[in-house]
Amino acid sequence: MEEAARDFRTVRAEFGGLATLSKPDLVAIFKEVDAKHFTDENTAALFDAAGLAQADTIEVDDLLGWVFGVVPQEAAKTAAAQAPAAGPIVVIAGPPAAGKGTQCEKIKERYGYVHVSTGDILRENVEKGTELGKEAKAYMDGGKLVPSSLIVNLVKDRLGQPDIVEKGCLLDGFPRAPDQAQAMAEAGLKVQRFVLIQVPDDDLVSRGVGRRLDPETGSIYHLTFKPPPPEIVDRLVHRSDDHEEKIRTRLATYHSQIGDIQPYFQDCEVVVNGTEKPDAVFANISASLDAL
């Protein structure tokens, strides 16, 4: 019967997600789904068992829940969003150009965590027109910053999805501000490891000013540390954010906030020296993640 219920779910989706149907229409769909199980006799028995024998119309999700023990789709989504991730939640923090992106790639490859970017989450919800996405879009269309509480709700919703529940999550550069860290705590999002990569400002400026973007592929190169292939050098772009003045402004903002973020994660914080070679940095990060 569970197989029949799953088959019916598929038909339901193909019919445009109908929520309420007349009993004759529903019986006809049942028979289309699984004529073996849904004979006139046992279909009538199912309706009676669900207390629907006298009903003219039937709420599909109610029927699925009452008769088959199938959790309605919206209820399942809500429960998943509220459930904490079973896999670990790991935050990678640090100043601009600290090497967070490089380390995230290495962590994903070894541990299989789902890499979560708040920017990607925001774009996806706006594009799909979810309720949270509509709220965020209203702020964006009005030229306002999306509130931290809303960003955290978007993150919480993403953390409840099956891939993260199974594999765990890698939050890249979030929270960025103390109010976001506070909102995470208030939402009950428990982080298992807060990895803070530290690099002196002068080193960060040197890293930043040498970065170049390939506009055709989106790849980032560095004139010293990750030289581009000679044949593409002429098309590379030096982004405005990678000039020294802009970098130092961003670093000042970072330093003004990180000290107020750290107390929220003092029980799980691991500080890593980011001046070492990427493999050495990763070895230090791995030592803390292996214990999870």
N, C-alpha and C positions, 0 to 999 in steps of 0.2 A: 504493500500500500504506500510505503514511503516513496518508492520509485514512481508510482502513479502521481503522487503529489508533486514530485519534482518535474515530471512531464507536464503536468497542468500548469506549473509556474511558467514553463517555457511558452506554452500556448497563451497564457495570460499576458505575458510581455509582448507577444506578437499581435495581440488584439489591442495594443496601445495602453496597457496597464489598467484595464477596466477594474473599478473598485466595487461596483454594484451591478448585478445582473438579475433578470427575471429567472425564476426557477426553470422554466422550459429551456431557455437559452443555455443555462448552466448545465442542465442535464445533457443537452446536445453536445456541449464542449467536452464534458466528462467522457461521453461515449467515443468522441473523436480521439481523445487522449488515450483511453485504455478501455476498449470494449469488453475485454475479458473480465475486469473487475467491476466496471460500472454498468451492471445490468439494471433493469427497471427495479427489481426486487431489492438488491443491496444498496442501490442509490437511495431508494425511499427509506431504507433502514438507517443509512448514514444521516440523512436529513433529520430523522426522528431522534437519533442519538444526540444530535447537536441541538435539539430543541427547535428545529426549523420546519417541522412538518406543516405548520399552518402559515408559514411566511409566503408572501407573493414574490418578494425580492430578497436577495441574499448578499451580504457584504462578503466579498471573496476572501479577504484576509481573515475575517472572523471564522469563515468556514474552514479555511486551511488550519487555523489554530485549534479550533474546537474538535474537528474530525480527525485531522492527521497529526496534530501535535506540532505543526510547523509554525515557527515564530513569524508573525507578519513582517514584511520587508522593512517598514519604517521603524518598527520596534526593534528589529535586529540591528539596524543602523545605529539607533540611539544607544542600545546596550553596548555595541562595539565601541562607540565614541566615548562612553563613560568608563569602559573597562581599562585598567592600566595595562601598559605593554608588558608581556611576559618576558620578552627579551630585554636586555639592558638598554637604558637610554644613556648615551655618551655624548657629551658636549665637547667640541673642539673650539677653544677660545684663544685669542691672542691678537696682537696689533696687525694692521695692514702690512702685507708682505712678509709675515712671519713664517709662511710656508704651510698654512692650514690646508690649502687645496691639495698640495702634494701628499700630506699625511693622510688626508681623508681618502685619497685614492688607494693608498697602501693599506689602510684599515679596512676599507671595503673588500679589497682583494683577499685579505687574510681571514677576516672574521665574518664576512657576509652581511654586515649591518646594512640597513637601508639608509642611503644618504639623503637627508632631508634638508632642503633649503627653504627658508620662509618665503623668499621671493617666488620660488616655483609654486609653493602651496597657494600663495595669494593669487598668482596668475591663473592657476588651474581652477580655483573656485570662482573667480570672476568670469572666466570663459564659459564654465559650465552653468553659471547662473544659480549656484546654490544659495541658500538663505544667507549663510555667512558671507558668501561672495557678493551678494547684492548689498549687504550692509557695508562691506569694505569699499565697493565701487561708489557708493553714495559719498563717502568721505573723499575718495580720490577725485571724483568728478567735481567736488566742491573745492579742490585744491588744498585739502586738509590731510594731515598725517593720519593713517589708520591707527586707532587707539591700541595700546599694548594689550589690553584685555581681549580685544577682538583677535589680534594676531595669535595670542595664546590659545584662544578657542579654536582657531584654525589648526594650530599645531596639535592640540589635544584630539581633535577630530581625526587628523592624519595618523596619530599614534595608535588610535583604536582600530585601524584597518589591518586585515589579516596578515599582510606581508610583514608588518612591523611587529605585530604580536608574536609572530613566529620567529623572526630573525633578530629583532632588536633594531635600534635606531641610532644614527649618527647625526646629531644636530650641528650644523656648520655655522659658527659665528652667531649663535643665538643662545641666550639673550644678549643683546647689544647694550642694554641700558638697565639701570637698577629697577625701574618700574616694571620692566619685562620679567626680571628675575622674581620680583615680588608677586606679579600676576601668576607666574608659573607655580610658586609656592601655594598661593591661594587656590589655584585650580587643582592642587594635589598631584602635580606632575613630579614624580620622584626620579631624580637623576642619579645614576649609579656611579658615574665617573665624570668629573669636570677637569679636562686636560687643558692646562694653560701653557701655551708656548711663549717663552720670553726671549726677546732679542733687543739689544741696545738700539736706540733711535738712529744713531749714525749708520749702523749697519742696515737698518730698514730703509733709510733714504737711499743708500747705495743700491740696494736691491730694487727699489721702486723706480728710480730714474732710468735704470737700464732696461726696463721691461718694454716690449713692443708687441702689439696686437696684429695678428693676421686677419684682416677683415673678411677674407673669403672663407676661412675655416673656423674662426673664433679662437684659434690656438694662441697661447701666450708664450713668448720667447724672452730671453734675456741676452743682451749683447755679450755678457761675460760668462754667466753661469749656465745658460742654456742657449747657445748661439743658434740662429735660424739657418736653414739651408741657404747657400749663396743665391740660388735662383729666385728666392722669394723676398730677399732683403728690400728691394725697391718698393714693394707694395705694403710693407709693414707700417703701422701707425703708432706714433708716440702719443698715447692718450693724455688728455689734459690732467686727469687725476694722478698721472705718474710724473708730474713735475715736482721739484723739491718743495716749493711753497705749499702746494696742495697736500703733499704727503705730510709735512710737519703740522699742518692744520688738523688733519685727520688724526695724527698721533696725539695731539693735545686733547682732542675730544675723547679719544680712547682712554688716555691716562686719567682724565677727569671722572670717568665712569667705572672703570674696572675695579677700583678699590671698594666701591659700594655694591658691586655685583658679587665679589668673592665670598662675603659672609654667608650668602644663601647656600653656598656649596662647600663650606669649610670641611664638612665631614667626608667629602668624596673628591676633594681637589688634589690634583697631581701637577706639580710645576716641572716643566721640561725646558732644558737649555736648547734654544732653537738656533744657536750659532754653529752647532756641529753639522756634519754632513747629513743629508736626508736619511740615509740608512741608519746612522747612529741615533738620530732623533726618534726614528721609528722604533728602534730597539728599546729605547727608554719608555716610549708610550706603550709598547707591547707588554713590557714587564708589568705594567699596572692593569692592562686589560685582560691579561691571562688569568688574573686572580678573580675575575668576575664569574 
